[in-house]
Each structure stands twice: as C-alpha cells, then as structure tokens.
Amino acid sequence: MTAEPAIRYYPDTDTMAIEIRPWPGGRAGNREAVGGEDAGEDLVIHFGPDGEPWLWEIEHASAHPEHIAAALEEIRRHSVAAA
C-alpha cells in the first residue's frame, strides 16, 4: 500500500503545502534538497529527485482557491494514472 499525498496548512503564515504525490526518494527522513520554481502568483512547485513535481507550496492560500483546486486536480490525475 502506498502512502497518500499529504496536505498541510500553516495558519500563522497562511501557507498550504500540498503533496501531489508521495515523496519518490524513499524514506520521508531521507529527502534530498531539490529546488522549486515559481509557477504563478504565490505558487511554488517543488520537485522530487526524479525531476517530477512533488509538492505545491501556496502562499496566502486563503486568497488562492484556484491554486488549491488545481493542486487537488493534479492529485486526482496522478491517482487515476497510477491505477
């Protein structure tokens, strides 16, 4: 059984971190520092060691429901593709 993507919200900074897929690099504690890129207003997409998108970081999340909806759609798309 594979791990489910995690969704975390940090109210003190109004930031949401949405894993599009589980970390592809093995154990959670063994995450390598991999860069991210600006992908829109208040949106940074972080990549796994395989170069594929792994996590969406949404700053000012309460002002960006469109980013949240798009991230959830990506999770759904990855889940369907994996099935």
Backbone atoms as SQL, in Angstrom:
CREATE TABLE atoms (id INTEGER PRIMARY KEY, chain TEXT, resi INTEGER, resn TEXT, atom TEXT, x REAL, y REAL, z REAL);
INSERT INTO atoms VALUES
  (1, 'A', 1, 'MET', 'N', 0.839, -1.173, 0.000),
  (2, 'A', 1, 'MET', 'CA', 0.000, 0.000, 0.000),
  (3, 'A', 1, 'MET', 'C', 0.891, 1.245, 0.000),
  (4, 'A', 2, 'THR', 'N', 0.628, 2.172, -0.916),
  (5, 'A', 2, 'THR', 'CA', 1.434, 3.387, -0.987),
  (6, 'A', 2, 'THR', 'C', 0.850, 4.469, -0.092),
  (7, 'A', 3, 'ALA', 'N', 1.704, 5.378, 0.315),
  (8, 'A', 3, 'ALA', 'CA', 1.271, 6.473, 1.182),
  (9, 'A', 3, 'ALA', 'C', 0.420, 7.465, 0.392),
  (10, 'A', 4, 'GLU', 'N', -0.521, 8.055, 1.079),
  (11, 'A', 4, 'GLU', 'CA', -1.368, 9.082, 0.477),
  (12, 'A', 4, 'GLU', 'C', -0.622, 10.411, 0.492),
  (13, 'A', 5, 'PRO', 'N', -0.820, 11.253, -0.541),
  (14, 'A', 5, 'PRO', 'CA', -0.220, 12.592, -0.503),
  (15, 'A', 5, 'PRO', 'C', -0.741, 13.364, 0.706),
  (16, 'A', 6, 'ALA', 'N', 0.109, 14.197, 1.280),
  (17, 'A', 6, 'ALA', 'CA', -0.253, 14.965, 2.474),
  (18, 'A', 6, 'ALA', 'C', -0.637, 16.388, 2.087),
  (19, 'A', 7, 'ILE', 'N', -1.567, 16.938, 2.842),
  (20, 'A', 7, 'ILE', 'CA', -1.969, 18.335, 2.698),
  (21, 'A', 7, 'ILE', 'C', -1.807, 18.977, 4.061),
  (22, 'A', 8, 'ARG', 'N', -0.969, 20.014, 4.134),
  (23, 'A', 8, 'ARG', 'CA', -0.715, 20.701, 5.393),
  (24, 'A', 8, 'ARG', 'C', -1.022, 22.181, 5.242),
  (25, 'A', 9, 'TYR', 'N', -1.616, 22.750, 6.277),
  (26, 'A', 9, 'TYR', 'CA', -1.925, 24.186, 6.281),
  (27, 'A', 9, 'TYR', 'C', -1.283, 24.808, 7.507),
  (28, 'A', 10, 'TYR', 'N', -0.618, 25.938, 7.295),
  (29, 'A', 10, 'TYR', 'CA', 0.066, 26.665, 8.365),
  (30, 'A', 10, 'TYR', 'C', -0.631, 28.014, 8.539),
  (31, 'A', 11, 'PRO', 'N', -1.579, 28.107, 9.494),
  (32, 'A', 11, 'PRO', 'CA', -2.375, 29.326, 9.633),
  (33, 'A', 11, 'PRO', 'C', -1.564, 30.566, 9.988),
  (34, 'A', 12, 'ASP', 'N', -0.445, 30.405, 10.691),
  (35, 'A', 12, 'ASP', 'CA', 0.342, 31.581, 11.075),
  (36, 'A', 12, 'ASP', 'C', 0.920, 32.309, 9.864),
  (37, 'A', 13, 'THR', 'N', 1.142, 31.596, 8.756),
  (38, 'A', 13, 'THR', 'CA', 1.649, 32.228, 7.537),
  (39, 'A', 13, 'THR', 'C', 0.668, 32.133, 6.371),
  (40, 'A', 14, 'ASP', 'N', -0.494, 31.518, 6.594),
  (41, 'A', 14, 'ASP', 'CA', -1.499, 31.293, 5.550),
  (42, 'A', 14, 'ASP', 'C', -0.862, 30.597, 4.347),
  (43, 'A', 15, 'THR', 'N', -0.081, 29.563, 4.648),
  (44, 'A', 15, 'THR', 'CA', 0.608, 28.795, 3.617),
  (45, 'A', 15, 'THR', 'C', 0.082, 27.372, 3.621),
  (46, 'A', 16, 'MET', 'N', -0.118, 26.833, 2.426),
  (47, 'A', 16, 'MET', 'CA', -0.569, 25.454, 2.284),
  (48, 'A', 16, 'MET', 'C', 0.477, 24.691, 1.483),
  (49, 'A', 17, 'ALA', 'N', 0.813, 23.498, 1.956),
  (50, 'A', 17, 'ALA', 'CA', 1.726, 22.605, 1.250),
  (51, 'A', 17, 'ALA', 'C', 0.920, 21.373, 0.846),
  (52, 'A', 18, 'ILE', 'N', 0.848, 21.131, -0.453),
  (53, 'A', 18, 'ILE', 'CA', 0.050, 20.020, -0.965),
  (54, 'A', 18, 'ILE', 'C', 0.957, 19.094, -1.755),
  (55, 'A', 19, 'GLU', 'N', 1.141, 17.874, -1.247),
  (56, 'A', 19, 'GLU', 'CA', 1.914, 16.876, -1.980),
  (57, 'A', 19, 'GLU', 'C', 1.053, 16.360, -3.123),
  (58, 'A', 20, 'ILE', 'N', 1.558, 16.477, -4.322),
  (59, 'A', 20, 'ILE', 'CA', 0.854, 15.972, -5.498),
  (60, 'A', 20, 'ILE', 'C', 0.968, 14.455, -5.565),
  (61, 'A', 21, 'ARG', 'N', 2.058, 13.962, -5.017),
  (62, 'A', 21, 'ARG', 'CA', 2.307, 12.510, -4.970),
  (63, 'A', 21, 'ARG', 'C', 3.221, 12.250, -3.783),
  (64, 'A', 22, 'PRO', 'N', 3.260, 11.030, -3.299),
  (65, 'A', 22, 'PRO', 'CA', 4.188, 10.723, -2.209),
  (66, 'A', 22, 'PRO', 'C', 5.627, 10.976, -2.643),
  (67, 'A', 23, 'TRP', 'N', 6.476, 11.274, -1.686),
  (68, 'A', 23, 'TRP', 'CA', 7.897, 11.534, -1.968),
  (69, 'A', 23, 'TRP', 'C', 8.492, 10.340, -2.703),
  (70, 'A', 24, 'PRO', 'N', 9.099, 10.551, -3.872),
  (71, 'A', 24, 'PRO', 'CA', 9.608, 9.440, -4.674),
  (72, 'A', 24, 'PRO', 'C', 10.993, 8.950, -4.280),
  (73, 'A', 25, 'GLY', 'N', 11.627, 9.591, -3.304),
  (74, 'A', 25, 'GLY', 'CA', 13.012, 9.262, -2.990),
  (75, 'A', 25, 'GLY', 'C', 13.217, 8.347, -1.814),
  (76, 'A', 26, 'GLY', 'N', 12.240, 7.554, -1.433),
  (77, 'A', 26, 'GLY', 'CA', 12.425, 6.641, -0.315),
  (78, 'A', 26, 'GLY', 'C', 11.863, 7.200, 0.980),
  (79, 'A', 27, 'ARG', 'N', 12.515, 6.854, 2.084),
  (80, 'A', 27, 'ARG', 'CA', 12.035, 7.253, 3.403),
  (81, 'A', 27, 'ARG', 'C', 11.827, 8.758, 3.505),
  (82, 'A', 28, 'ALA', 'N', 10.809, 9.160, 4.235),
  (83, 'A', 28, 'ALA', 'CA', 10.494, 10.587, 4.400),
  (84, 'A', 28, 'ALA', 'C', 11.648, 11.345, 5.025),
  (85, 'A', 29, 'GLY', 'N', 12.400, 10.719, 5.904),
  (86, 'A', 29, 'GLY', 'CA', 13.504, 11.401, 6.558),
  (87, 'A', 29, 'GLY', 'C', 14.741, 11.529, 5.683),
  (88, 'A', 30, 'ASN', 'N', 14.703, 10.943, 4.506),
  (89, 'A', 30, 'ASN', 'CA', 15.856, 10.926, 3.617),
  (90, 'A', 30, 'ASN', 'C', 15.634, 11.828, 2.400),
  (91, 'A', 31, 'ARG', 'N', 14.937, 12.924, 2.566),
  (92, 'A', 31, 'ARG', 'CA', 14.629, 13.810, 1.452),
  (93, 'A', 31, 'ARG', 'C', 15.826, 14.667, 1.087),
  (94, 'A', 32, 'GLU', 'N', 16.168, 14.648, -0.194),
  (95, 'A', 32, 'GLU', 'CA', 17.256, 15.461, -0.694),
  (96, 'A', 32, 'GLU', 'C', 16.725, 16.872, -0.962),
  (97, 'A', 33, 'ALA', 'N', 17.605, 17.865, -0.842),
  (98, 'A', 33, 'ALA', 'CA', 17.218, 19.230, -1.155),
  (99, 'A', 33, 'ALA', 'C', 17.091, 19.357, -2.669),
  (100, 'A', 34, 'VAL', 'N', 15.870, 19.555, -3.130),
  (101, 'A', 34, 'VAL', 'CA', 15.593, 19.703, -4.549),
  (102, 'A', 34, 'VAL', 'C', 14.891, 21.033, -4.730),
  (103, 'A', 35, 'GLY', 'N', 15.230, 21.753, -5.765),
  (104, 'A', 35, 'GLY', 'CA', 14.692, 23.094, -5.959),
  (105, 'A', 35, 'GLY', 'C', 13.229, 23.142, -6.323),
  (106, 'A', 36, 'GLY', 'N', 12.745, 24.353, -6.375),
  (107, 'A', 36, 'GLY', 'CA', 11.384, 24.615, -6.794),
  (108, 'A', 36, 'GLY', 'C', 11.397, 25.751, -7.787),
  (109, 'A', 37, 'GLU', 'N', 10.243, 25.986, -8.412),
  (110, 'A', 37, 'GLU', 'CA', 10.162, 27.087, -9.358),
  (111, 'A', 37, 'GLU', 'C', 8.851, 27.830, -9.174),
  (112, 'A', 38, 'ASP', 'N', 8.908, 29.140, -9.378),
  (113, 'A', 38, 'ASP', 'CA', 7.690, 29.942, -9.328),
  (114, 'A', 38, 'ASP', 'C', 6.804, 29.506, -10.485),
  (115, 'A', 39, 'ALA', 'N', 5.543, 29.248, -10.172),
  (116, 'A', 39, 'ALA', 'CA', 4.610, 28.757, -11.181),
  (117, 'A', 39, 'ALA', 'C', 3.353, 29.614, -11.258),
  (118, 'A', 40, 'GLY', 'N', 3.364, 30.744, -10.596),
  (119, 'A', 40, 'GLY', 'CA', 2.215, 31.631, -10.580),
  (120, 'A', 40, 'GLY', 'C', 2.288, 32.513, -9.356),
  (121, 'A', 41, 'GLU', 'N', 1.324, 33.399, -9.237),
  (122, 'A', 41, 'GLU', 'CA', 1.295, 34.293, -8.083),
  (123, 'A', 41, 'GLU', 'C', 1.156, 33.479, -6.803),
  (124, 'A', 42, 'ASP', 'N', 2.146, 33.583, -5.918),
  (125, 'A', 42, 'ASP', 'CA', 2.156, 32.900, -4.616),
  (126, 'A', 42, 'ASP', 'C', 2.165, 31.376, -4.727),
  (127, 'A', 43, 'LEU', 'N', 2.678, 30.857, -5.830),
  (128, 'A', 43, 'LEU', 'CA', 2.730, 29.408, -6.031),
  (129, 'A', 43, 'LEU', 'C', 4.149, 28.987, -6.399),
  (130, 'A', 44, 'VAL', 'N', 4.697, 28.046, -5.614),
  (131, 'A', 44, 'VAL', 'CA', 5.994, 27.445, -5.909),
  (132, 'A', 44, 'VAL', 'C', 5.783, 25.944, -6.034),
  (133, 'A', 45, 'ILE', 'N', 6.280, 25.371, -7.121),
  (134, 'A', 45, 'ILE', 'CA', 6.199, 23.923, -7.305),
  (135, 'A', 45, 'ILE', 'C', 7.580, 23.345, -7.018),
  (136, 'A', 46, 'HIS', 'N', 7.623, 22.398, -6.074),
  (137, 'A', 46, 'HIS', 'CA', 8.869, 21.732, -5.686),
  (138, 'A', 46, 'HIS', 'C', 8.939, 20.378, -6.382),
  (139, 'A', 47, 'PHE', 'N', 10.175, 19.941, -6.669),
  (140, 'A', 47, 'PHE', 'CA', 10.389, 18.724, -7.442),
  (141, 'A', 47, 'PHE', 'C', 11.091, 17.660, -6.618),
  (142, 'A', 48, 'GLY', 'N', 10.801, 16.406, -6.931),
  (143, 'A', 48, 'GLY', 'CA', 11.491, 15.277, -6.311),
  (144, 'A', 48, 'GLY', 'C', 12.815, 15.031, -7.011),
  (145, 'A', 49, 'PRO', 'N', 13.604, 14.095, -6.499),
  (146, 'A', 49, 'PRO', 'CA', 14.908, 13.796, -7.101),
  (147, 'A', 49, 'PRO', 'C', 14.790, 13.247, -8.519),
  (148, 'A', 50, 'ASP', 'N', 13.607, 12.793, -8.910),
  (149, 'A', 50, 'ASP', 'CA', 13.392, 12.297, -10.271),
  (150, 'A', 50, 'ASP', 'C', 13.047, 13.422, -11.245),
  (151, 'A', 51, 'GLY', 'N', 12.994, 14.675, -10.739),
  (152, 'A', 51, 'GLY', 'CA', 12.726, 15.820, -11.598),
  (153, 'A', 51, 'GLY', 'C', 11.265, 16.098, -11.856),
  (154, 'A', 52, 'GLU', 'N', 10.374, 15.307, -11.292),
  (155, 'A', 52, 'GLU', 'CA', 8.930, 15.493, -11.479),
  (156, 'A', 52, 'GLU', 'C', 8.347, 16.300, -10.314),
  (157, 'A', 53, 'PRO', 'N', 7.259, 17.055, -10.557),
  (158, 'A', 53, 'PRO', 'CA', 6.623, 17.815, -9.471),
  (159, 'A', 53, 'PRO', 'C', 6.224, 16.903, -8.318),
  (160, 'A', 54, 'TRP', 'N', 6.486, 17.395, -7.122),
  (161, 'A', 54, 'TRP', 'CA', 6.167, 16.622, -5.916),
  (162, 'A', 54, 'TRP', 'C', 5.224, 17.397, -4.998),
  (163, 'A', 55, 'LEU', 'N', 5.485, 18.693, -4.765),
  (164, 'A', 55, 'LEU', 'CA', 4.725, 19.448, -3.780),
  (165, 'A', 55, 'LEU', 'C', 4.432, 20.843, -4.304),
  (166, 'A', 56, 'TRP', 'N', 3.207, 21.293, -4.076),
  (167, 'A', 56, 'TRP', 'CA', 2.836, 22.670, -4.395),
  (168, 'A', 56, 'TRP', 'C', 2.808, 23.445, -3.086),
  (169, 'A', 57, 'GLU', 'N', 3.526, 24.548, -3.028),
  (170, 'A', 57, 'GLU', 'CA', 3.540, 25.440, -1.866),
  (171, 'A', 57, 'GLU', 'C', 2.766, 26.703, -2.252),
  (172, 'A', 58, 'ILE', 'N', 1.661, 26.934, -1.573),
  (173, 'A', 58, 'ILE', 'CA', 0.782, 28.052, -1.890),
  (174, 'A', 58, 'ILE', 'C', 0.844, 29.064, -0.747),
  (175, 'A', 59, 'GLU', 'N', 1.428, 30.218, -1.021),
  (176, 'A', 59, 'GLU', 'CA', 1.478, 31.299, -0.041),
  (177, 'A', 59, 'GLU', 'C', 0.171, 32.091, -0.149),
  (178, 'A', 60, 'HIS', 'N', -0.259, 32.686, 0.970),
  (179, 'A', 60, 'HIS', 'CA', -1.537, 33.416, 1.007),
  (180, 'A', 60, 'HIS', 'C', -2.656, 32.509, 0.468),
  (181, 'A', 61, 'ALA', 'N', -2.664, 31.280, 0.954),
  (182, 'A', 61, 'ALA', 'CA', -3.556, 30.244, 0.427),
  (183, 'A', 61, 'ALA', 'C', -5.031, 30.636, 0.469),
  (184, 'A', 62, 'SER', 'N', -5.445, 31.356, 1.495),
  (185, 'A', 62, 'SER', 'CA', -6.856, 31.722, 1.590),
  (186, 'A', 62, 'SER', 'C', -7.284, 32.650, 0.458),
  (187, 'A', 63, 'ALA', 'N', -6.328, 33.291, -0.216),
  (188, 'A', 63, 'ALA', 'CA', -6.627, 34.178, -1.337),
  (189, 'A', 63, 'ALA', 'C', -6.491, 33.473, -2.684),
  (190, 'A', 64, 'HIS', 'N', -6.125, 32.183, -2.669),
  (191, 'A', 64, 'HIS', 'CA', -5.869, 31.468, -3.925),
  (192, 'A', 64, 'HIS', 'C', -6.583, 30.122, -4.001),
  (193, 'A', 65, 'PRO', 'N', -7.909, 30.120, -3.958),
  (194, 'A', 65, 'PRO', 'CA', -8.618, 28.843, -4.099),
  (195, 'A', 65, 'PRO', 'C', -8.360, 28.186, -5.453),
  (196, 'A', 66, 'GLU', 'N', -7.991, 28.981, -6.460),
  (197, 'A', 66, 'GLU', 'CA', -7.706, 28.404, -7.781),
  (198, 'A', 66, 'GLU', 'C', -6.463, 27.515, -7.738),
  (199, 'A', 67, 'HIS', 'N', -5.460, 27.890, -6.939),
  (200, 'A', 67, 'HIS', 'CA', -4.269, 27.045, -6.808),
  (201, 'A', 67, 'HIS', 'C', -4.594, 25.757, -6.048),
  (202, 'A', 68, 'ILE', 'N', -5.409, 25.890, -5.010),
  (203, 'A', 68, 'ILE', 'CA', -5.802, 24.712, -4.235),
  (204, 'A', 68, 'ILE', 'C', -6.576, 23.733, -5.115),
  (205, 'A', 69, 'ALA', 'N', -7.532, 24.252, -5.886),
  (206, 'A', 69, 'ALA', 'CA', -8.322, 23.393, -6.772),
  (207, 'A', 69, 'ALA', 'C', -7.438, 22.734, -7.825),
  (208, 'A', 70, 'ALA', 'N', -6.483, 23.470, -8.376),
  (209, 'A', 70, 'ALA', 'CA', -5.585, 22.898, -9.391),
  (210, 'A', 70, 'ALA', 'C', -4.697, 21.808, -8.788),
  (211, 'A', 71, 'ALA', 'N', -4.217, 22.018, -7.558),
  (212, 'A', 71, 'ALA', 'CA', -3.390, 21.004, -6.897),
  (213, 'A', 71, 'ALA', 'C', -4.199, 19.737, -6.632),
  (214, 'A', 72, 'LEU', 'N', -5.427, 19.894, -6.186),
  (215, 'A', 72, 'LEU', 'CA', -6.273, 18.722, -5.950),
  (216, 'A', 72, 'LEU', 'C', -6.564, 17.978, -7.249),
  (217, 'A', 73, 'GLU', 'N', -6.730, 18.712, -8.337),
  (218, 'A', 73, 'GLU', 'CA', -6.923, 18.075, -9.643),
  (219, 'A', 73, 'GLU', 'C', -5.679, 17.289, -10.053),
  (220, 'A', 74, 'GLU', 'N', -4.495, 17.823, -9.760),
  (221, 'A', 74, 'GLU', 'CA', -3.253, 17.099, -10.050),
  (222, 'A', 74, 'GLU', 'C', -3.174, 15.798, -9.250),
  (223, 'A', 75, 'ILE', 'N', -3.577, 15.856, -7.979),
  (224, 'A', 75, 'ILE', 'CA', -3.603, 14.630, -7.159),
  (225, 'A', 75, 'ILE', 'C', -4.536, 13.610, -7.796),
  (226, 'A', 76, 'ARG', 'N', -5.718, 14.060, -8.200),
  (227, 'A', 76, 'ARG', 'CA', -6.684, 13.158, -8.833),
  (228, 'A', 76, 'ARG', 'C', -6.113, 12.567, -10.122),
  (229, 'A', 77, 'ARG', 'N', -5.481, 13.394, -10.938),
  (230, 'A', 77, 'ARG', 'CA', -4.905, 12.942, -12.195),
  (231, 'A', 77, 'ARG', 'C', -3.809, 11.900, -11.968),
  (232, 'A', 78, 'HIS', 'N', -2.941, 12.147, -10.985),
  (233, 'A', 78, 'HIS', 'CA', -1.883, 11.186, -10.670),
  (234, 'A', 78, 'HIS', 'C', -2.462, 9.883, -10.121),
  (235, 'A', 79, 'SER', 'N', -3.524, 9.974, -9.338),
  (236, 'A', 79, 'SER', 'CA', -4.150, 8.773, -8.770),
  (237, 'A', 79, 'SER', 'C', -4.777, 7.918, -9.864),
  (238, 'A', 80, 'VAL', 'N', -5.429, 8.559, -10.829),
  (239, 'A', 80, 'VAL', 'CA', -6.047, 7.828, -11.935),
  (240, 'A', 80, 'VAL', 'C', -4.975, 7.178, -12.797),
  (241, 'A', 81, 'ALA', 'N', -3.882, 7.908, -13.055),
  (242, 'A', 81, 'ALA', 'CA', -2.798, 7.385, -13.878),
  (243, 'A', 81, 'ALA', 'C', -2.119, 6.183, -13.217),
  (244, 'A', 82, 'ALA', 'N', -2.045, 6.196, -11.884),
  (245, 'A', 82, 'ALA', 'CA', -1.386, 5.114, -11.161),
  (246, 'A', 82, 'ALA', 'C', -2.253, 3.867, -11.043),
  (247, 'A', 83, 'ALA', 'N', -3.558, 4.034, -11.227),
  (248, 'A', 83, 'ALA', 'CA', -4.483, 2.902, -11.045),
  (249, 'A', 83, 'ALA', 'C', -4.492, 1.948, -12.205);
